[in-house]
Amino acid sequence: MLSSEVVRSVESSGWVLHPAVARRQPLGEGGGATVYRVFQRDVIDNLVKLAVSTPAGSSAHEHAFAVLENVESWVTSPGLFCGALKVPKREEPRTRVEIRAMQECVHPRLVRILRSDEENREFPRWFIMDYYPRGTPRAEDYVNNVEGVLRQGANICDALEVLHRKGYFHRDIKPSNILVAADGGWVLGDLGIVLDDDRTRHTEGSLPGSKDWMPPWRMTKVSFDARFDLFMLAKTLHFLIAGEKMKAVSWLKEDGDFNLALKLAGIDGADMLQAFFERHIVEKPDAFPQGGAKEMGDQLRSLADIVSGKRPRRVLLAIPRMTGDEWNAEGISFFVPAGVSTLHVRTKTHAAGVMHLVLYDDDRRRISETQSPPANSRNLWLDSTLSISPRGDTFVHLVVGGDAAPPVAVHVTGR
């Protein structure tokens, strides 16, 4: 319950609580804090003056429109009119770390702190952040808008890059902790369990946060790094695209409701989208790709260009039916035009297993290699991505090995 001491402290700082607070109606409540809506006192006072007196020479009708215009300008200016008051349920150092993280990490896609309890800096009783009346993103809002999810996710990666560079890890990224700004852009909020890098070894009795969104390697006394946050963001983006939340990583490949290459088969780049999520939603941290939030953001923007048709793919090789004899030590040769830097290889097999793909240039020098995800009885198409340094027109040779059966079809596109 909101104490009278906290109310007096907030109001002495120039903010007033929404009348609904008196009826015990918070904006939201979690395990560690309750959030209420507050308003700047001077704005409310000016609004009262406007509302109760009609200036000389103005009709009541004209004055009503003037009041409305003032209200509209204040409501659409986050931080200038209203805010979200967060009141922790317990006195603990975590609140101080949350405030410090917001003060040190400033980015348009990170929630902003407006005011905090100056009387109790050791264990702050409250602080005020920007208020976002549009709420949080919902899967139903992004039906047929895969590009929108990817671009918004890339913006959140930019915010995470700032957070990580300053030595903080969010640890609780999920749809309900992302806010929708007036311009429709996403803002990463609720840094309630943010961890600073001098405490990367978790020592609390139980791991706080939302277990359903955390990586499978979550555990007590685990080392936190960027991969923890990026896994949670990838799972959040996948949910908003697929419309359903996975309970197990294995569902990503095995279930048609979660395998985006199957679910979004009519969208250009659906296979590359699936490959992206298979690389970022993984069972073990060692399987997570190298690079941080910036690299993930770049990949999301590239995928957004692909699914929107802004970066059409070129078909470089298409063999719909082949025999195992066609695969030999020399590999299959095909032409790659200048400027192509990424090859997407789809191989079809008739039995489970993993394929190892190696790309050589005309002088038999290794250019790139990768390993496909394992084929299973429900999906015998294997999707792999090979990166190559931009070069002029050239011929390359694709060699396939591994324990899967020889491919019965192959399809290669490039960008």
C-alpha positions as CSV (number, residue, x, y, z in Angstrom):
1,M,0.0,0.0,0.0
2,L,1.2,3.5,-0.8
3,S,2.3,5.1,2.5
4,S,1.4,8.7,3.4
5,E,5.2,9.4,3.8
6,V,5.8,8.5,0.2
7,V,2.9,10.6,-1.0
8,R,4.2,13.6,0.9
9,S,7.7,13.1,-0.4
10,V,6.5,12.8,-4.0
11,E,4.3,15.8,-3.8
12,S,7.0,17.9,-2.2
13,S,9.1,17.2,-5.4
14,G,6.5,18.9,-7.6
15,W,4.4,15.9,-8.6
16,V,0.8,14.9,-7.7
17,L,-0.7,11.5,-7.8
18,H,-3.6,10.6,-10.0
19,P,-7.0,10.6,-8.1
20,A,-7.3,6.8,-8.9
21,V,-4.4,6.2,-6.4
22,A,-6.7,7.2,-3.6
23,R,-8.9,4.4,-4.8
24,R,-5.9,2.0,-4.7
25,Q,-5.8,1.6,-8.5
26,P,-2.1,1.3,-9.6
27,L,-1.0,1.2,-13.2
28,G,0.7,-2.1,-12.6
29,E,2.2,-4.3,-10.0
30,G,5.0,-6.8,-10.0
31,G,6.9,-8.9,-7.5
32,G,9.2,-6.1,-6.5
33,A,7.3,-2.8,-6.9
34,T,4.0,-1.1,-7.7
35,V,3.6,1.6,-10.3
36,Y,1.2,4.6,-10.1
37,R,0.5,7.5,-12.5
38,V,1.6,11.0,-11.4
39,F,1.3,14.4,-12.9
40,Q,3.4,17.6,-12.7
41,R,1.9,19.9,-10.2
42,D,2.4,23.2,-12.2
43,V,0.8,21.7,-15.3
44,I,-2.3,20.6,-13.3
45,D,-2.4,24.1,-11.6
46,N,-2.3,25.8,-15.0
47,L,-5.0,23.5,-16.4
48,V,-7.3,24.3,-13.4
49,K,-6.8,28.0,-14.0
50,L,-7.7,27.6,-17.7
51,A,-10.7,25.5,-16.9
52,V,-12.4,27.7,-14.3
53,S,-12.0,31.1,-15.9
54,T,-13.0,32.3,-19.4
55,P,-10.7,35.2,-20.6
56,A,-12.4,38.4,-21.6
57,G,-13.3,38.6,-25.2
58,S,-13.5,34.8,-25.6
59,S,-16.6,32.7,-25.8
60,A,-17.0,29.6,-23.6
61,H,-16.8,27.5,-26.8
62,E,-13.5,29.1,-27.9
63,H,-12.1,28.7,-24.4
64,A,-13.0,25.0,-24.3
65,F,-11.0,24.5,-27.5
66,A,-8.0,26.4,-26.0
67,V,-8.1,24.2,-22.9
68,L,-8.3,21.1,-25.2
69,E,-5.3,22.2,-27.2
70,N,-3.2,22.7,-24.1
71,V,-4.2,19.3,-22.8
72,E,-3.3,17.6,-26.1
73,S,0.2,19.3,-26.2
74,W,1.0,18.1,-22.6
75,V,-0.3,14.6,-23.1
76,T,1.8,14.0,-26.2
77,S,5.0,15.3,-24.5
78,P,6.3,12.4,-22.3
79,G,7.8,13.7,-19.1
80,L,6.4,17.1,-19.5
81,F,2.9,16.3,-18.2
82,C,2.7,12.9,-16.5
83,G,5.0,10.1,-15.3
84,A,5.0,6.6,-13.9
85,L,5.8,6.5,-10.1
86,K,7.5,3.3,-9.1
87,V,7.4,2.4,-5.4
88,P,9.5,-0.7,-4.3
89,K,7.9,-3.1,-1.9
90,R,11.1,-3.6,0.0
91,E,14.2,-1.5,0.9
92,E,17.1,-3.1,-1.0
93,P,20.2,-1.9,-2.9
94,R,18.7,-3.2,-6.2
95,T,16.5,0.0,-6.4
96,R,19.6,2.2,-6.2
97,V,21.2,0.2,-9.0
98,E,18.1,0.5,-11.1
99,I,18.1,4.3,-10.7
100,R,21.8,4.6,-11.4
101,A,21.5,2.5,-14.6
102,M,18.8,4.8,-15.9
103,Q,20.8,7.9,-15.1
104,E,24.0,6.5,-16.8
105,C,22.4,4.9,-19.8
106,V,20.6,7.5,-21.9
107,H,19.1,6.4,-25.2
108,P,15.8,7.2,-27.0
109,R,14.8,3.5,-26.7
110,L,15.6,3.2,-23.0
111,V,13.1,4.3,-20.3
112,R,14.1,7.7,-18.8
113,I,14.1,8.6,-15.1
114,L,12.6,12.0,-14.3
115,R,12.9,12.2,-10.5
116,S,13.9,10.1,-7.5
117,D,13.7,10.1,-3.8
118,E,16.4,12.5,-2.6
119,E,15.7,12.0,1.1
120,N,16.7,8.3,1.2
121,R,19.5,7.8,-1.3
122,E,20.7,4.6,0.3
123,F,17.3,2.9,-0.1
124,P,15.2,5.1,-2.3
125,R,11.4,4.8,-1.6
126,W,10.3,5.9,-5.0
127,F,11.3,7.3,-8.4
128,I,9.4,8.6,-11.5
129,M,9.9,7.5,-15.1
130,D,8.4,8.5,-18.4
131,Y,4.8,7.2,-18.8
132,Y,3.7,5.5,-22.0
133,P,-0.1,5.3,-22.3
134,R,0.0,3.1,-25.4
135,G,1.1,0.1,-23.2
136,T,3.2,-2.8,-24.5
137,P,3.4,-4.5,-27.9
138,R,1.0,-7.4,-28.5
139,A,1.3,-10.2,-31.1
140,E,-2.1,-9.3,-32.6
141,D,-0.8,-5.8,-33.4
142,Y,1.9,-7.2,-35.6
143,V,0.0,-9.7,-37.7
144,N,1.5,-9.5,-41.3
145,N,4.1,-7.0,-40.0
146,V,7.2,-9.1,-39.6
147,E,9.3,-6.1,-40.9
148,G,8.0,-3.9,-38.1
149,V,8.9,-6.4,-35.4
150,L,12.4,-6.8,-36.8
151,R,13.1,-3.0,-37.1
152,Q,11.7,-2.4,-33.6
153,G,13.9,-5.2,-32.3
154,A,16.9,-3.6,-33.9
155,N,16.2,-0.4,-32.1
156,I,16.0,-2.3,-28.8
157,C,19.4,-3.8,-29.7
158,D,20.7,-0.2,-30.0
159,A,19.5,0.5,-26.4
160,L,21.0,-2.7,-25.1
161,E,24.3,-1.8,-26.7
162,V,24.4,1.3,-24.5
163,L,23.3,-0.7,-21.4
164,H,25.9,-3.3,-22.0
165,R,28.7,-0.8,-22.8
166,K,28.1,0.8,-19.4
167,G,28.3,-2.6,-17.7
168,Y,24.7,-3.4,-17.0
169,F,22.5,-6.4,-18.0
170,H,18.7,-6.1,-18.1
171,R,17.9,-9.8,-17.4
172,D,14.1,-9.4,-17.8
173,I,13.4,-8.7,-21.4
174,K,9.9,-9.8,-22.4
175,P,6.9,-8.2,-24.2
176,S,5.4,-6.7,-21.0
177,N,8.7,-4.9,-20.2
178,I,8.7,-3.2,-23.6
179,L,6.7,0.0,-23.9
180,V,5.2,1.6,-27.0
181,A,6.0,5.4,-27.4
182,A,3.7,8.0,-29.0
183,D,5.5,7.5,-32.3
184,G,4.9,3.7,-32.2
185,G,8.5,3.0,-31.4
186,W,9.5,0.5,-28.7
187,V,11.2,1.6,-25.5
188,L,12.9,-0.9,-23.2
189,G,11.6,-0.5,-19.6
190,D,11.5,-2.0,-16.2
191,L,15.2,-2.2,-15.1
192,G,14.0,-3.7,-11.8
193,I,16.5,-6.6,-11.8
194,V,19.3,-4.9,-13.8
195,L,22.7,-6.2,-12.8
196,D,25.9,-4.3,-12.9
197,D,29.1,-5.9,-14.1
198,D,30.8,-6.0,-10.8
199,R,28.2,-8.5,-9.7
200,T,28.1,-10.8,-12.7
201,R,28.2,-13.8,-10.4
202,H,24.6,-14.1,-9.2
203,T,24.5,-14.8,-5.5
204,E,20.8,-14.3,-4.5
205,G,19.0,-17.3,-3.1
206,S,16.8,-17.6,-6.2
207,L,17.0,-16.2,-9.7
208,P,14.6,-13.2,-10.1
209,G,12.8,-12.5,-13.3
210,S,10.6,-14.3,-15.7
211,K,11.8,-17.8,-16.1
212,D,9.6,-18.5,-19.2
213,W,11.6,-15.9,-21.2
214,M,15.1,-16.7,-19.8
215,P,17.6,-19.0,-21.5
216,P,17.7,-22.7,-20.6
217,W,21.1,-22.1,-19.0
218,R,19.6,-19.9,-16.2
219,M,20.6,-21.1,-12.8
220,T,21.8,-19.8,-9.4
221,K,25.4,-18.6,-9.5
222,V,25.5,-18.2,-13.2
223,S,27.7,-15.7,-15.0
224,F,25.6,-13.1,-16.9
225,D,26.6,-11.4,-20.1
226,A,25.1,-9.9,-23.2
227,R,24.0,-13.4,-24.4
228,F,21.4,-13.6,-21.6
229,D,19.7,-10.4,-22.7
230,L,20.0,-11.1,-26.4
231,F,18.4,-14.6,-26.0
232,M,15.4,-13.0,-24.2
233,L,15.0,-10.4,-26.9
234,A,15.2,-13.0,-29.6
235,K,12.5,-15.1,-27.9
236,T,10.4,-12.0,-27.5
237,L,10.6,-11.1,-31.2
238,H,9.9,-14.7,-32.2
239,F,6.7,-14.6,-30.0
240,L,5.5,-11.4,-31.6
241,I,6.0,-12.9,-35.1
242,A,4.7,-16.4,-34.4
243,G,1.9,-15.3,-32.1
244,E,2.6,-18.0,-29.6
245,K,5.3,-18.5,-26.9
246,M,7.6,-21.5,-27.1
247,K,8.0,-23.5,-23.9
248,A,11.0,-25.5,-25.2
249,V,13.8,-24.5,-27.5
250,S,13.3,-27.8,-29.5
251,W,9.8,-26.5,-30.6
252,L,11.5,-23.9,-32.8
253,K,12.6,-26.6,-35.3
254,E,10.1,-29.3,-34.7
255,D,6.8,-27.6,-34.5
256,G,5.2,-26.0,-37.6
257,D,3.6,-23.4,-35.4
258,F,7.0,-22.1,-34.4
259,N,9.2,-23.0,-37.4
260,L,9.0,-19.7,-39.3
261,A,10.3,-21.2,-42.5
262,L,7.1,-23.3,-42.6
263,K,4.7,-20.9,-40.9
264,L,5.7,-17.9,-43.1
265,A,6.6,-19.9,-46.3
266,G,5.0,-17.2,-48.5
267,I,7.3,-14.4,-47.2
268,D,10.6,-13.7,-48.8
269,G,13.4,-14.5,-46.4
270,A,11.3,-16.8,-44.2
271,D,14.0,-19.4,-44.3
272,M,16.7,-16.9,-43.3
273,L,14.4,-15.6,-40.5
274,Q,14.1,-19.2,-39.2
275,A,17.9,-19.6,-39.4
276,F,18.4,-16.3,-37.4
277,F,16.2,-17.5,-34.5
278,E,17.8,-21.0,-34.5
279,R,21.1,-19.3,-33.9
280,H,19.9,-17.0,-31.1
281,I,17.4,-19.3,-29.3
282,V,19.7,-22.1,-28.2
283,E,20.1,-24.6,-25.3
284,K,23.6,-23.7,-24.3
285,P,25.5,-20.3,-24.1
286,D,28.4,-21.8,-26.1
287,A,26.1,-22.3,-29.1
288,F,25.2,-18.6,-29.1
289,P,26.8,-16.6,-32.0
290,Q,29.7,-14.3,-31.5
291,G,29.1,-10.6,-31.3
292,G,26.9,-8.4,-29.2
293,A,23.8,-6.2,-29.4
294,K,25.2,-4.1,-32.3
295,E,25.8,-7.2,-34.4
296,M,22.4,-8.6,-33.6
297,G,20.8,-5.2,-34.5
298,D,22.6,-5.1,-37.8
299,Q,21.3,-8.6,-38.6
300,L,17.7,-7.7,-37.7
301,R,17.8,-4.6,-40.0
302,S,19.2,-6.7,-42.8
303,L,16.4,-9.3,-42.3
304,A,13.9,-6.5,-42.3
305,D,15.2,-5.3,-45.7
306,I,14.9,-8.8,-47.0
307,V,11.3,-9.6,-45.8
308,S,10.2,-6.2,-47.1
309,G,11.7,-6.8,-50.6
310,K,14.2,-4.0,-50.4
311,R,17.0,-6.5,-50.8
312,P,15.9,-9.1,-53.3
313,R,17.8,-12.4,-53.3
314,R,19.5,-13.7,-56.4
315,V,19.1,-17.4,-57.2
316,L,22.6,-18.7,-57.8
317,L,22.0,-22.4,-57.9
318,A,18.9,-24.6,-58.1
319,I,19.0,-28.3,-58.5
320,P,15.5,-29.7,-57.6
321,R,16.5,-33.3,-58.0
322,M,19.9,-35.0,-57.8
323,T,21.7,-38.2,-56.9
324,G,24.4,-38.7,-54.3
325,D,26.9,-39.3,-57.1
326,E,26.7,-35.7,-58.0
327,W,28.4,-34.8,-54.8
328,N,32.2,-35.5,-54.9
329,A,35.4,-34.1,-53.5
330,E,35.4,-31.2,-56.0
331,G,31.9,-30.1,-54.9
332,I,29.3,-28.4,-57.1
333,S,30.5,-25.3,-58.9
334,F,28.4,-22.2,-59.5
335,F,28.9,-18.5,-60.4
336,V,28.7,-15.7,-57.7
337,P,28.4,-12.2,-59.1
338,A,30.3,-9.2,-57.7
339,G,28.9,-7.6,-54.5
340,V,27.3,-10.8,-53.0
341,S,28.4,-11.2,-49.4
342,T,26.0,-13.8,-48.0
343,L,24.9,-17.1,-49.4
344,H,21.9,-18.9,-48.1
345,V,22.0,-22.6,-48.8
346,R,19.0,-24.9,-48.6
347,T,19.7,-28.6,-48.9
348,K,17.2,-31.4,-48.8
349,T,18.0,-34.8,-47.5
350,H,16.0,-38.0,-47.0
351,A,17.4,-39.0,-43.6
352,A,18.2,-37.3,-40.3
353,G,21.6,-35.9,-39.6
354,V,23.8,-32.8,-39.8
355,M,25.5,-31.4,-42.9
356,H,28.8,-29.7,-42.9
357,L,29.2,-27.2,-45.8
358,V,32.5,-25.8,-47.0
359,L,32.9,-23.1,-49.7
360,Y,36.1,-22.9,-51.8
361,D,37.3,-20.4,-54.4
362,D,38.6,-21.4,-57.8
363,D,42.1,-21.8,-56.3
364,R,40.8,-24.3,-53.8
365,R,41.2,-21.9,-50.9
366,R,38.6,-22.2,-48.2
367,I,36.3,-19.1,-48.1
368,S,33.7,-20.1,-45.5
369,E,32.2,-23.0,-43.7
370,T,29.2,-23.8,-41.5
371,Q,27.2,-26.6,-40.0
372,S,23.5,-27.0,-40.6
373,P,21.0,-27.6,-37.8
374,P,20.2,-31.3,-37.6
375,A,17.5,-32.7,-39.9
376,N,14.7,-34.6,-38.3
377,S,11.7,-36.6,-39.5
378,R,9.5,-33.5,-39.6
379,N,11.9,-31.2,-41.5
380,L,14.3,-32.6,-44.0
381,W,15.2,-29.2,-45.5
382,L,18.4,-27.8,-43.9
383,D,19.0,-24.1,-44.0
384,S,22.6,-22.7,-43.7
385,T,24.2,-19.3,-44.2
386,L,27.7,-18.7,-45.5
387,S,29.4,-15.3,-45.3
388,I,31.9,-14.4,-47.9
389,S,34.1,-11.3,-48.3
390,P,32.7,-9.1,-51.1
391,R,34.7,-9.8,-54.3
392,G,34.4,-9.6,-58.1
393,D,32.6,-12.1,-60.3
394,T,33.9,-15.5,-59.4
395,F,33.2,-19.2,-59.5
396,V,33.0,-21.1,-56.1
397,H,32.8,-24.7,-55.2
398,L,30.4,-26.0,-52.5
399,V,31.4,-29.2,-50.7
400,V,29.0,-31.0,-48.4
401,G,29.9,-33.5,-45.7
402,G,28.6,-34.6,-42.4
403,D,26.6,-37.5,-41.1
404,A,23.3,-36.7,-43.0
405,A,22.3,-38.6,-46.1
406,P,23.6,-37.0,-49.3
407,P,21.4,-34.1,-50.5
408,V,18.6,-34.9,-52.9
409,A,18.1,-31.2,-53.8
410,V,20.0,-27.9,-53.3
411,H,19.0,-24.3,-53.6
412,V,21.4,-21.3,-53.2
413,T,20.5,-17.7,-53.1
414,G,22.9,-14.7,-52.5
415,R,22.8,-11.1,-51.4
